[in-house]
Amino acid sequence: LSTNLEAYVHRDGKIHSMKFERGEVVQGITVIGETDKTGTTVRFKADPEIFQETTVYEYDILRSRIRELAFLNKGITIVLKDERENQEKEEDFCYEGGLLEYVEMLNENKDALHEAIYVHGEMEGKEVEISMQYNTGYSSNILSYANNINT
């Protein structure tokens, strides 16, 4: 799907990298340095032979999805960085309140009827989170996710 892809993983005090071109490994997993950070960086360029209509990304669409993922993964920081010439920008997304904070944000301009409800549970290695809040509006906004994917 990409002409090239570079992945960098900061873990256990080391920086690991791996590189691909058109789906083929061109550099296997290699330790390239030391770090006190944790996290993953992925850089890629869409392949115009596969995506023939366009290889231009809409920043606002990516921003919306990255923000959603940050809400769904409480406490992690996701950085969206646009390195295209004349369009450079960077935003960090981190929500310590996770799903509860997401519901509150979705209702921030509405008249809520009560505090947002939040339930979290785990059984047999399966984790479930639920958050909801009613408001005085006449329309509903029901969202559900499984493994970070809107269902």
N, C-alpha and C positions, 0 to 999 in steps of 0.2 A: 503494500500500500504506500510505501515511501521510497524515494530514491536513496535516501540515507537516514539512518536513525542512530543516535548515540544515547546510551544510558549510563548514568553515573550513580552509584549507590554508596552512601556514606554509612558505614556500619562497623561496629566492633573496632573502632579506632583506625579503620582503613578506608580508602577511596577505591572502589572497584569500577572498572569501565568495561563496556562491551559495545562494538560497533557493527552495523549491518548496512549493506547496500542492496536494494531491491530484494529484501528478504533473506539474503545470504550473509552468513557471518563473515566479516572481514577482519575482525579482531575479537578473539575469544575473551572470556573474563580475565582481566588483568588488574593487578593491584598497582595503582599509579601514584599513591601517596598516603599520607596519614592525616587524620582529622579528629576533632573532638565533637563533630556534628553527627546527626543522623538524618536520613532522608534520601529521596531519589529525585534525580533530575533527568528528564527525557527531552531530547531535541530531535526534531524530524522535519523532513520536507516531503510534502505529498507528491506522489508520482503522477505527472501529467498524462502518462500513457494509460493509467487506470482511471483517474479522475479527469475525464476528457472535457467536461463542461467547465470546471473551474478548479483551481488549486488555491484560491484565495479564501482565507478564513475570515468569518465575521467575528470581530472581537467581542461584540455584545452577546452573541450566542455562546461563545466559549466562556465569557464572564459569568453568564447566568448559570451555566452547568457547573463551573468550578465553585461558585458560591453555594449552589445546592449541595454539592459533594462535601464542602466544608461544614455545612449544617448537619449533614447526615453522619459525619465522622467526627463527633465531638472532640474538641481539643487539638486536632491536627491543624497544621498550617499548610495551606496550598498557595503557592505563588504563581500567578499568571503573568508571564513576561512576553511582551510583543517586541521582537527585535527587528521588525521590518523597517527599512529605511523610511524616515520621515513619519513614522507611526509609533516610535518607541514609547512604551509605557509599561508600568509594572504595578500590580496590586497584590496585596497579601490578604488572604481570607482565613480567619480562625474564629470559631464560635465555641466558647467554653460551655455554653448552655445547650448546644446541639439541637436536637429536634424540638425541645421546648422553646428555645430561642427562635427557631424557624417559624413555629406557629405564631408566636408573638409578633414577629416581623410581618408575617402575612396579614395579620389583623391590626397592624399599628395605626391605620387610618380609618378603622371601623369602631363602632361602639360595642365593645365586648360586654357580654352579659355576666361574665364571671372570670376569675383567674383561669389561665390555661391549665388543663388537666394533663398530668404526665405520669405514665406508668412504665416501669422497666422491669423485665424479668428474664431469667435464664433457666432452662431445663434441658438436661442431657446434651449440653454443649450448644444448644440453640438459644439465641438471644433475641428478645423481642422488645421493641420500644413503641409506645403509643403516646401521642399528644394530640389534644383537641381543644377547641374553644368555640363556643357559639357567640354570634353577634346579632345585632338587630337587623342586619341586611336580609334581603329576600333571595339572594343567590347563594349557592353553596360552592365551596371549593374543597373537594375531597381528593386528597393525594395519598397514594400508597407506594411503598418501595420494598423491593426484596433485593438484597445484596447491592444496594446503591442504584438499582435500576427502577425507574418509574413503571409501575404495573397497571 
